[in-house]
Amino acid sequence: MIQTIGMILDESFPPDPRVENEANLLIKAGYKIKLFCLGKETEQVMYNGIEVHRYKASNFVMDKLSALAYTFPFYRLFLQKRLTHFFKNNSIDALHVHDIRVAEAVFRVNKRYSYFLTLDMHENRPEIMKLYKFVNTFPGNILINLNKWKKKEEKFVRLADRLVVVTDEAKKDLVERVGIDDSKITSLPNTPLQSFYKDYTTAESIMLRYKDSFNLLYIGETGLRRGIKNAIEAVAIVKKDIPNIKLILVGKSKDDAYLKALAREQGVEDCIDYQGWQNPSSFASYILASHIGISPLIRNKHHDTTYANKIFQYMAFGKPIIVSDCPAQANVAIDYNVGLVHEADDSNSLAMSILKLYRDKELFKEMQSNAAMLIEDKFNWEKTGSALTELYRDVSND
């Protein structure tokens, strides 16, 4: 019988919306959550009903040494010592491990305890690491072996009692690539809490700022792999037909200087509004002030099997979406008729999608209605999160 779940996270907490949402969901279902995490000090605190056990770790350990987790044993040994203390001093019935970086240390310590173990894979880490600058530049390109990360991932997938992934596409990938039974895997997307679109306040200044323009909205990191270059070029293509077009970027990245130069070169500097990182409490205002939400991700094995959380945030307020043809997000747009799909890394294709929704008022209204209903009926956390409580109920009944 599972009553207390030990969640394992090798980062600071808070913030981590997925970890917090999962913990709160399980607490409401009657489970007690004890969370192992790292932080500036070793301490035990209560946070929103979660019993948080922080273990002191420097930024060097969390940011640098962790990247070498499967190159040298230092990070694993650092974690094992603290995990041993956590296991020894806490009564728990099962482990819920967040991502593969901490997994080897957990599996080694758990040999002594044999707790039921769920591995929660927030992303395809070996694939997304291919896109990181530190992995592709010296000394990371010498020290970090991504083939080793992939082999470790596949090993842990086989060892875990249950797996949690973020999309059905990620589930299918693991079944085909690793050869495990799909009944072992639970799909749990990062959908918005109902409070996100039911309990919010609006900022009048944001609403007024964009009241006279046709607004495309992008929320999140603006790095080139997110397709923002294509979005700026698409704005340049459609500007003649939509003179009052505005691309609102709520987020930033190291590529912003390049993107701003590109906007000047394309003659659309006045059409791009760089808002930088904003408090999530303002997202509702930006979405309500916009007409279309975009997610023009460049295709790769990571993007193909994950959802950009932003597409659900846009739809929560009844906004049609335009997404690139990364299968996971494209399937949502097509299957539920909530948006259009453009060819990834193709500015002309994105521009044509923008023009279609701008011109076809009936289609726009239909997708507006479908988007709002989809979030209310299916893709909110209170609905999708039930898959996690069912996982633990099933295990308790075995």
N, C-alpha and C positions, 0 to 999 in steps of 0.2 A: 504493500500500500504506500503510494507516494503522497507525502504531506508537505515536506520541505524540499525545495529545489535550490540547489547551489548553482547560481549563474556565474560564469567565468568570463571576464572581460579584461584584456591586457591593455586597457587605455584608461584615461581619467573618466570619471562619471560623477555628476552630469557634465555636459549634455551628451546624450545619445538617444535620439527619439525612438529608434527601433527597440533598443534594450528597455527603455522606460515603458514603452507601450506594451511590450510583451510581459514585463514584470507586473504592471498594473492589471493587465488582463487576467493573469494567473492568480493574483491576489484576490481579485473579485470572484474568481471561481473557487476560492477557498484554500488555495495553496499559500504557504509561507515562502518568501523569497529572501535568500541570503546571497548578496552579490559581492564577489571578489573582484576588485579592480585596483588600478594603480593611481597614485596621486602624489601631492607634494609632501604629505605627512602620513604616517601610519596612524590610523584612527578608525573607530567604529561609530557610525552615525545612522540615524533614521532619516530617510528621504522619501516622502510621499508613500509611506507604508513599506518601503524597501529597506531591509537591514543591510546597509552598505559597509563592507570591510575594505578599507583602503590600505594599501601597502606602499610605502615610500619608494619612489623611483624618480630619478633625474630625467630631464628632457633628453639627455644623451641616450639613456637606456630606452626610453619610449620611442624616440624619433630615429636614432641611428642604429643602436644595437639590435632593435627589433627587425630592421631591414635585413640583418645578417643572421636571422634566426636559423636558417638552414644552410649557413656557410660555416659558422663556428658554434660550439656548444654553449657559449657564455650566456646568451639570452635565456636559453632553456634552463640552464643551471640556476640563473637568477630567479626565474619563475618557480622552479621546482621547490626551492627552499621556502618560498612564501606560500605556495600552494599546499605544501606539507603542513605548514602551521595552520592554514585555513581549514584543511580537512580534519586535522587532529583536534581542533578546538571548536568544531561546530558539528552538530548533529544534522545530517542531511540524508535524503533518500534517493536523490537523483541529481545528475549534473546536466546543465544546459550550457554548452560551450560556444561562445561567440567567435566564429571564424577560425581559420586554420593556423594563424601565426602562433597562437597559444596552445594549439592542440597537442603537439608532441609532449610538452611538459605535463599537460593534464593526463594524457594516456599513461605516461610513465608513473606518475604518482598514484593514479587510480588502480594500478596493478595490485596494490596492497588492499584496496577497498572494494573493487568490483562494483561501483555504483553504476546504475543504468545511465547511459550517456547519450545525449542528443547533441549532434553537431549542427549548429546554425550557421549556414554559409551565406553571409550578407552579400557576397559577390563572388565572381570567378577570379579570385585573387591572382593566380599565376598569369592570367590573361591581362588583367588590368595593369599589373606591374610592368608589362611590356611598354606601356604608354608613359611611365613615370620617367622624368628627366634623370633622377639620380640612378636609375637602373641602366640608363643608356649613356651615361658619361662617367669618366674616370673619377674615383676608383670603383664605382658601383658596377660598371660594365665588366670589370675583372673579377670582383668578389661575389657578385650575386648570380647564381646559376638558376635560371628559371625552369629548366628541365627538372632540377632537383625539387623545386617547389611543386611542380606538377605531380611528380611521383609521390611526394609526401601527401599532397591533397588526395590523390587516389587511394593511398594507403589508409588515411584517416576515414575516408568515406566508407571503406570496407569494414573498418574496425568499429565504427559508431553503431550503436543500437538503432537509432533513428536519425534521420536527416531532415533539416528544414532549409528550404531554398526560397527565393523571392518570386519566381515565375514558373509556370508550367513548362516553358521552354528550357529553363535551367534543369528542371526535373528530367525532361526528355534527354538532354545532353548527358547527364550523369548515367542514366540507364543505358544509353547507347555506347558511351565512352568507357565506362567502368564496368558495366555488365551487372549492375545490382538490380534487385527487384524493386519495381516502382512503388510497391506497397510500403516500403521502408521510408519513403520520402513524402514530406508534407510541403505543399506550396503555400507560402505566406507572404503576399505582397505588402509593400509599405503604403497602405492606403490611409487617407486622412481620418482622423477622429471626427465623429459627427459634430463635436463642439467647434471644429475648425470652420464649418460653414453654417452653423446654427447659432453660435454664441460668439459674435465678433462685433467690433466697432469699426466705423469707417473714418478715415481722415479726410475732411472736406478739402484740404489743400491739395491732396493727391487727385481727388475726383475733379476738381476745378482745373487742375493743370492740364488734363488730357481731354477735356470735354469737347474740344473742337477738332480733334484729330481722329483718324482711323488707326487704332492702336493694336500692334502686335506685341505680345508680352513674352519675355523669356526670364525665368527665375532660376538662378543657380550659377555655378562656376562658368566663366566665359572662355575657358581654354579652347584652343583650336579644334580639339577632338570633339567638342560639343557642337560644331557646325555653325558657330556664330559668324565666321567669315562668309559662309554661304548666305546667311540671313541678311548681312549687310549688302552683299552683291544683289540679292533678290529685291531688296528695297530700291536699289538703284534702277533695276529693270522695271518695276511697277510704278515708280514715282510719276511717270507721265500720265498713267491712267488713274492713279490715286494720289493727287497732289498733296493731300493732307496726311499722308502715311507717316506713322511714327513707330519706331522700334524701341521698346522700353526694355532695358537690360538691368535687372535687379540682381546684382552679383558682380564679381570681378575675377581677374586672374592675372598672371604675369604676361599674358598676351594682349592686354588692353592697349598698350602703346601701339602695337602693330595694328590692332583693329581700328583705333582712332585714325591712324595714318591712312588706312584703307578707306575709311569713310570719307576722308578729305579727298583722296584720289578719285573716288567714285562720285564725288559731288553731292553726297547725302549727309554731310556732317550735321546739318540742322535737323535731319530726320531721325537721328540716333540719340537716345537719351540714356546716358550712363548714370545709373542710380547707386552703383556700388552695393555692398552688403547692407541689407536693411533688417530691422527687427522683424521676425516672422509675424508679429502681430499686425504688421502693415500689409502683409500679403493679400489679405481680403480686399483692401482698397485698391491695390494695383490690379488685381484680377477683375474686380467690378468695373474699373475704369477702362478696361481693355475690351477688344472685340474678339480676338483670337489668341489662343495660347500655343506657343510653338516649342518643339523639341527636335531640332534638326541634327541629331547625333550622327557622327561619322560611323560607318559600320566597322565592327570588329567583334571578336568572339565574346567579349564582355558585354558590349552594348546590345548584341543580338539576343542575349538571354536575361536581360534585366529591364525593369521599368524605371524610367525617370519619374520620381515621385511627383514632379511638377505637373504631369499630365492629369493626375487625379485631382490635384489642387485646382487646376483650371476648370475641369469639368464640374467640380463641386459647386461652382457658381454659374453653371450653365453656359460655359464658353466652349465653342467648337475648338478642336485641336488640329494642328497640322504637324505631322511627325514624319521623320525619315523612315525608310523601309527596313529598319532593324526589326526583325520578326516579332519580338515581344510587344513592342508598342504599336507596331503596324497592325498586329492581329486585333488589338483592342479597338483601334480606330475603325477597322473594316468590319469586324464581327458585330459591333454594336452600333455602327453607323453614327459615330460621334465626331468624325473628322476625316481629313484627307491625308493621303500618304504620298510623299514625294521621293524621288530617287536620292539616296544619300550622296552628299558631296556634289550635288548638281544644283547650282543656283537658279538655272532656268526652270527646272522642274519645281523647285520651291516657289518661285515667282508665279508660275502657272496655277499652283494650288491657292496661293493668296488671292489672285485675281478671280478664280472660280468662286471662292466663298464670298468675295466682295460683291461680285455681280449677281450671283444666284441667291436672291433674298429668301426664297422658299426653302432651298437646301440649308441655308444658314439657320433659319428658324427651326427646321426639323432637327438639325444636329444640336442646337441649343437645348431643345426639349429632351432629346435622347441622352445628352451628357448629364444633365441634372438628375434624370430618373435613374441612370446607370449607377451613379454614386449613391443615391438614396437606397436603391434596391439591392445593390450587389457589392460595390467597391468602396465601402467605408470600413473602418477598422473594427467596429462593433460586429460587422457581418463576417469579414474575412478572418478576423482573429479567432473565431470559433474553431477554426481548424487546429489551432494550437492547444486549446483546452481539450478538444476531442482526442488529440494525440496522447495527452497525459491520462485522460480518463480510460482510454483503451488499454494503455499500459498497466494502469492500476487494476483493471478488471481481468488481465491475463492470468 
